[in-house]
Amino acid sequence: VQLQASGGGLVQPGGSLRLSCAASGIIVRINTMAWYRQAPGKQRELVAAISSGGITTYADSVKGRFTVSRDNAKNTVYLQMNSLKPEDTAVYYCKTDWRMRPYWGQGTLVTVSS
């Protein structure tokens, strides 16, 4: 199983970014796929997830601003991030569990700063 995250970068407050997580070795539509983030000096936290049934969940801090989705044909999961704030600055990771093992992508850095 491999998860390849991309799409991070530097953006001004109020801006948008879309992160991608391309999966191989699993089928995203039958797995729960999640996005986590880890800010400097803080613990990794769950940001959003999408279940095999398409049910989405979000951290309170990103509700109404972030949207998690998937493209089954591309076997890719996305995190659309709007109205970004400086406190969204973190390394973002995609994650899934397969056969009772966690698999993490390599992380992509999002920096929100003017």
C-alpha positions as CSV (number, residue, x, y, z in Angstrom):
1,V,0.0,0.0,0.0
2,Q,1.3,3.4,-0.9
3,L,-0.2,6.8,-0.4
4,Q,1.2,9.8,-2.2
5,A,0.2,13.2,-0.9
6,S,0.7,16.4,-2.8
7,G,-0.7,19.9,-3.3
8,G,0.8,21.7,-0.3
9,G,2.4,25.1,-0.5
10,L,2.4,28.7,0.7
11,V,-0.9,30.5,0.7
12,Q,-2.2,33.8,2.1
13,P,-4.9,33.8,4.8
14,G,-8.3,33.5,3.2
15,G,-6.8,31.5,0.3
16,S,-7.5,28.0,-0.9
17,L,-5.5,24.8,-1.6
18,R,-6.5,21.4,-2.7
19,L,-4.5,18.4,-1.5
20,S,-4.4,15.1,-3.3
21,C,-3.7,11.6,-2.0
22,A,-3.1,9.1,-4.8
23,A,-3.4,5.5,-3.5
24,S,-1.9,2.3,-4.8
25,G,-2.4,-1.2,-3.4
26,I,-5.8,-0.4,-2.1
27,I,-9.1,0.8,-3.5
28,V,-10.1,4.1,-1.9
29,R,-13.8,3.6,-2.5
30,I,-13.9,0.6,-0.2
31,N,-11.7,2.0,2.5
32,T,-12.0,4.8,5.0
33,M,-9.6,7.5,3.9
34,A,-8.5,10.2,6.3
35,W,-6.5,13.4,6.4
36,Y,-4.5,14.3,9.5
37,R,-2.3,17.3,10.2
38,Q,0.6,18.0,12.5
39,A,1.6,21.6,13.4
40,P,5.0,22.4,14.9
41,G,5.1,21.4,18.5
42,K,1.6,19.8,18.4
43,Q,0.2,16.3,18.2
44,R,-1.1,14.9,15.0
45,E,-4.8,15.4,14.7
46,L,-7.6,14.2,12.5
47,V,-8.8,16.8,10.0
48,A,-11.3,14.9,7.9
49,A,-12.3,11.4,6.7
50,I,-14.5,9.8,4.2
51,S,-15.9,6.3,4.7
52,S,-16.5,3.6,2.1
53,G,-20.1,4.6,2.2
54,G,-19.2,8.2,1.4
55,I,-19.9,9.5,4.9
56,T,-17.7,12.5,5.7
57,T,-16.5,13.7,9.1
58,Y,-14.6,16.8,10.0
59,A,-12.8,18.3,12.9
60,D,-14.7,21.2,14.4
61,S,-11.9,23.6,13.5
62,V,-12.3,23.0,9.8
63,K,-16.1,22.4,9.4
64,G,-17.6,24.6,6.7
65,R,-14.1,25.4,5.3
66,F,-12.7,22.0,4.3
67,T,-14.2,19.3,2.1
68,V,-13.0,15.8,1.7
69,S,-13.9,13.9,-1.5
70,R,-12.6,11.0,-3.7
71,D,-12.4,10.2,-7.3
72,N,-12.9,6.5,-7.7
73,A,-11.6,6.4,-11.3
74,K,-8.3,8.0,-10.2
75,N,-8.2,6.1,-6.9
76,T,-7.4,9.5,-5.3
77,V,-8.7,11.3,-2.3
78,Y,-8.8,15.1,-2.1
79,L,-9.0,17.7,0.6
80,Q,-10.3,21.1,-0.6
81,M,-9.3,23.7,1.9
82,N,-10.9,27.2,1.7
83,S,-10.8,30.3,3.9
84,L,-7.4,29.1,5.2
85,K,-6.1,30.5,8.4
86,P,-2.6,30.8,9.9
87,E,-3.6,28.1,12.4
88,D,-4.1,25.7,9.5
89,T,-0.3,25.7,9.0
90,A,0.9,22.1,9.3
91,V,2.1,19.0,7.5
92,Y,-0.9,17.2,6.2
93,Y,-0.9,13.4,5.9
94,C,-3.4,11.0,4.3
95,K,-4.0,7.7,6.1
96,T,-5.9,4.5,5.7
97,D,-6.1,1.2,7.5
98,W,-5.7,-2.0,5.6
99,R,-5.8,-5.5,7.1
100,M,-5.6,-3.9,10.5
101,R,-2.5,-1.9,9.7
102,P,-2.2,1.9,9.4
103,Y,-0.7,3.3,6.3
104,W,0.5,6.9,6.0
105,G,1.4,9.1,3.1
106,Q,4.6,11.1,3.3
107,G,3.0,14.4,4.2
108,T,2.7,17.7,2.4
109,L,3.4,21.0,4.0
110,V,0.8,23.7,4.1
111,T,1.9,27.2,5.2
112,V,-0.7,29.9,5.6
113,S,1.0,33.3,6.0
114,S,0.9,36.8,4.6
